[in-house]
Amino acid sequence: MTYLFIHGLGQSVTSWQQTLDHLPLNSVAVPNLDSFLQSDAATYEDLYQKFVTYCDQLEKPLHLCGLSLGGILALNYATQYPENVASLVLIGAHYKMPKKLLKVQNFILRYMPMKVFDTGALEKETMLKLTTSMLDIDFSEGLSEISCPTLVACGSKDVPNKSAALAMTTTISEAVYYQLEGVGHEANTEAPKKVAAMLKYFYKI
Protein backbone atom coordinates (compact mmCIF):
# COMPACT_ATOMS: atom_id res chain seq x y z
CA MET A 1 0.00 0.00 0.00
CA THR A 2 1.33 3.44 -0.96
CA TYR A 3 0.03 6.95 -0.35
CA LEU A 4 0.86 8.91 -3.48
CA PHE A 5 0.76 12.74 -3.45
CA ILE A 6 0.89 14.44 -6.85
CA HIS A 7 1.65 18.17 -7.15
CA GLY A 8 0.14 20.70 -9.54
CA LEU A 9 1.58 22.49 -12.54
CA GLY A 10 4.03 25.18 -11.47
CA GLN A 11 4.57 23.46 -8.13
CA SER A 12 7.46 21.21 -7.14
CA VAL A 13 8.13 17.95 -5.37
CA THR A 14 8.31 19.89 -2.07
CA SER A 15 4.82 21.42 -2.40
CA TRP A 16 3.24 18.63 -0.35
CA GLN A 17 5.86 18.67 2.41
CA GLN A 18 4.07 20.97 4.88
CA THR A 19 0.90 18.92 4.55
CA LEU A 20 2.79 15.63 4.99
CA ASP A 21 4.47 16.99 8.13
CA HIS A 22 1.03 16.82 9.78
CA LEU A 23 0.09 13.35 8.53
CA PRO A 24 1.15 10.14 10.33
CA LEU A 25 1.50 8.06 7.17
CA ASN A 26 3.90 5.33 6.16
CA SER A 27 4.80 4.35 2.59
CA VAL A 28 4.49 7.83 1.09
CA ALA A 29 5.61 8.71 -2.45
CA VAL A 30 5.77 12.15 -4.06
CA PRO A 31 6.72 12.09 -7.75
CA ASN A 32 8.51 15.04 -9.32
CA LEU A 33 6.38 15.75 -12.39
CA ASP A 34 8.92 18.23 -13.78
CA SER A 35 11.43 15.40 -14.12
CA PHE A 36 8.94 13.52 -16.33
CA LEU A 37 8.78 16.37 -18.82
CA GLN A 38 11.34 17.18 -21.47
CA SER A 39 11.09 20.12 -23.83
CA ASP A 40 11.02 17.82 -26.87
CA ALA A 41 8.33 15.53 -25.43
CA ALA A 42 6.23 17.68 -23.15
CA THR A 43 2.70 16.56 -23.92
CA TYR A 44 0.11 15.37 -21.45
CA GLU A 45 0.22 11.86 -22.92
CA ASP A 46 4.00 11.74 -22.41
CA LEU A 47 3.56 12.90 -18.83
CA TYR A 48 0.78 10.42 -18.10
CA GLN A 49 2.70 7.44 -19.50
CA LYS A 50 5.69 8.29 -17.32
CA PHE A 51 3.35 8.65 -14.37
CA VAL A 52 1.95 5.17 -15.05
CA THR A 53 5.49 3.77 -15.23
CA TYR A 54 6.24 5.43 -11.89
CA CYS A 55 3.10 3.92 -10.34
CA ASP A 56 4.05 0.47 -11.66
CA GLN A 57 7.05 0.51 -9.32
CA LEU A 58 5.00 1.22 -6.19
CA GLU A 59 3.40 -1.21 -3.77
CA LYS A 60 -0.31 -1.56 -4.48
CA PRO A 61 -3.01 -0.61 -3.73
CA LEU A 62 -2.50 3.11 -4.18
CA HIS A 63 -4.12 5.95 -2.24
CA LEU A 64 -3.96 8.73 -4.84
CA CYS A 65 -4.09 12.38 -3.80
CA GLY A 66 -3.59 15.04 -6.48
CA LEU A 67 -3.98 18.78 -6.80
CA SER A 68 -4.87 20.43 -10.12
CA LEU A 69 -2.68 18.69 -12.75
CA GLY A 70 -1.88 16.09 -10.11
CA GLY A 71 -5.59 15.50 -9.66
CA ILE A 72 -6.06 15.07 -13.40
CA LEU A 73 -3.31 12.44 -13.48
CA ALA A 74 -4.81 10.66 -10.46
CA LEU A 75 -8.25 10.67 -12.04
CA ASN A 76 -6.89 9.41 -15.36
CA TYR A 77 -5.11 6.54 -13.58
CA ALA A 78 -8.17 5.66 -11.48
CA THR A 79 -10.37 5.38 -14.59
CA GLN A 80 -7.81 3.21 -16.38
CA TYR A 81 -6.56 1.05 -13.50
CA PRO A 82 -9.37 0.99 -10.91
CA GLU A 83 -8.12 -2.32 -9.50
CA ASN A 84 -4.91 -0.58 -8.32
CA VAL A 85 -6.60 2.30 -6.51
CA ALA A 86 -7.77 2.07 -2.88
CA SER A 87 -8.88 5.71 -2.57
CA LEU A 88 -8.87 8.93 -4.53
CA VAL A 89 -8.51 12.56 -3.41
CA LEU A 90 -8.99 15.27 -6.03
CA ILE A 91 -8.27 18.89 -5.07
CA GLY A 92 -9.03 21.70 -7.53
CA ALA A 93 -9.08 19.23 -10.41
CA HIS A 94 -11.06 18.94 -13.64
CA TYR A 95 -12.45 15.84 -15.36
CA LYS A 96 -13.06 17.78 -18.59
CA MET A 97 -10.83 20.67 -19.51
CA PRO A 98 -12.59 24.05 -19.75
CA LYS A 99 -11.21 25.00 -23.16
CA LYS A 100 -12.00 28.71 -23.04
CA LEU A 101 -10.36 29.12 -19.63
CA LEU A 102 -7.32 27.11 -20.66
CA LYS A 103 -6.89 29.14 -23.85
CA VAL A 104 -7.02 32.38 -21.85
CA GLN A 105 -4.45 31.01 -19.41
CA ASN A 106 -2.22 29.97 -22.30
CA PHE A 107 -2.49 33.45 -23.82
CA ILE A 108 -1.41 35.03 -20.53
CA LEU A 109 1.33 32.46 -20.09
CA ARG A 110 2.68 33.11 -23.59
CA TYR A 111 3.26 36.79 -22.82
CA MET A 112 4.62 36.43 -19.31
CA PRO A 113 8.26 37.58 -19.01
CA MET A 114 10.86 34.80 -19.07
CA LYS A 115 12.23 35.87 -15.67
CA VAL A 116 9.09 34.39 -14.09
CA PHE A 117 10.36 30.99 -15.20
CA ASP A 118 13.92 31.40 -13.92
CA THR A 119 13.12 29.62 -10.66
CA GLY A 120 14.02 26.03 -11.51
CA ALA A 121 10.48 25.19 -12.57
CA LEU A 122 9.39 24.19 -16.08
CA GLU A 123 10.53 26.31 -18.98
CA LYS A 124 7.91 28.54 -20.56
CA GLU A 125 7.70 26.66 -23.88
CA THR A 126 7.52 23.30 -22.10
CA MET A 127 4.62 24.51 -19.98
CA LEU A 128 2.80 25.92 -23.01
CA LYS A 129 3.23 22.69 -24.96
CA LEU A 130 1.88 20.68 -22.03
CA THR A 131 -1.18 22.85 -21.39
CA THR A 132 -2.03 23.03 -25.10
CA SER A 133 -1.94 19.23 -25.31
CA MET A 134 -4.52 19.06 -22.49
CA LEU A 135 -7.31 20.88 -24.34
CA ASP A 136 -9.18 17.70 -25.32
CA ILE A 137 -8.99 15.90 -21.96
CA ASP A 138 -12.40 14.47 -21.05
CA PHE A 139 -12.91 11.68 -18.51
CA SER A 140 -16.70 12.09 -18.37
CA GLU A 141 -17.44 8.53 -19.46
CA GLY A 142 -15.04 7.01 -16.93
CA LEU A 143 -16.32 8.78 -13.81
CA SER A 144 -19.16 6.33 -13.22
CA GLU A 145 -16.67 3.44 -13.30
CA ILE A 146 -14.78 4.70 -10.24
CA SER A 147 -15.94 2.76 -7.20
CA CYS A 148 -13.25 3.48 -4.59
CA PRO A 149 -13.83 5.98 -1.74
CA THR A 150 -13.31 9.41 -3.27
CA LEU A 151 -12.90 12.85 -1.74
CA VAL A 152 -13.43 15.81 -4.06
CA ALA A 153 -12.21 19.05 -2.51
CA CYS A 154 -12.06 22.66 -3.62
CA GLY A 155 -11.07 25.90 -1.96
CA SER A 156 -13.91 28.35 -1.39
CA LYS A 157 -11.86 30.96 -3.30
CA ASP A 158 -11.13 28.57 -6.17
CA VAL A 159 -14.22 29.60 -8.12
CA PRO A 160 -13.16 28.36 -11.61
CA ASN A 161 -12.84 24.78 -10.34
CA LYS A 162 -15.83 24.49 -8.01
CA SER A 163 -18.44 23.48 -10.60
CA ALA A 164 -16.24 20.63 -11.84
CA ALA A 165 -15.73 19.44 -8.26
CA LEU A 166 -19.47 19.38 -7.59
CA ALA A 167 -20.13 17.58 -10.88
CA MET A 168 -17.61 14.86 -10.04
CA THR A 169 -19.16 14.45 -6.61
CA THR A 170 -22.57 13.68 -8.11
CA THR A 171 -21.19 11.31 -10.77
CA ILE A 172 -18.62 9.23 -8.87
CA SER A 173 -20.64 6.77 -6.78
CA GLU A 174 -18.51 6.85 -3.61
CA ALA A 175 -17.56 10.53 -3.75
CA VAL A 176 -18.04 13.19 -1.09
CA TYR A 177 -17.40 16.92 -1.44
CA TYR A 178 -15.35 19.03 0.96
CA GLN A 179 -14.91 22.79 0.73
CA LEU A 180 -11.74 24.29 2.16
CA GLU A 181 -12.96 27.60 3.54
CA GLY A 182 -10.89 30.69 2.83
CA VAL A 183 -8.53 28.76 0.58
CA GLY A 184 -7.60 29.31 -3.07
CA HIS A 185 -6.40 26.90 -5.73
CA GLU A 186 -3.03 25.79 -4.34
CA ALA A 187 -4.46 24.42 -1.12
CA ASN A 188 -1.45 22.25 -0.25
CA THR A 189 0.83 25.29 0.01
CA GLU A 190 -1.74 27.91 1.08
CA ALA A 191 -3.34 25.92 3.90
CA PRO A 192 -1.38 22.72 4.60
CA LYS A 193 -2.86 22.27 8.09
CA LYS A 194 -6.41 22.46 6.74
CA VAL A 195 -5.60 19.99 4.00
CA ALA A 196 -3.92 17.66 6.48
CA ALA A 197 -6.94 17.79 8.80
CA MET A 198 -9.22 16.97 5.87
CA LEU A 199 -7.03 14.02 4.86
CA LYS A 200 -6.80 12.70 8.42
CA TYR A 201 -10.58 12.49 8.54
CA PHE A 202 -10.83 10.90 5.11
CA TYR A 203 -8.03 8.37 5.72
CA LYS A 204 -9.30 7.71 9.27
CA ILE A 205 -5.88 8.20 10.83
Summary of the structure (lengths in Angstrom):
residues: 205
radius of gyration: 15.9
end to end distance: 14.8
largest distance: 45.1
contacts: 667
relative contact order: 0.18
helix: 47%
strand: 17%
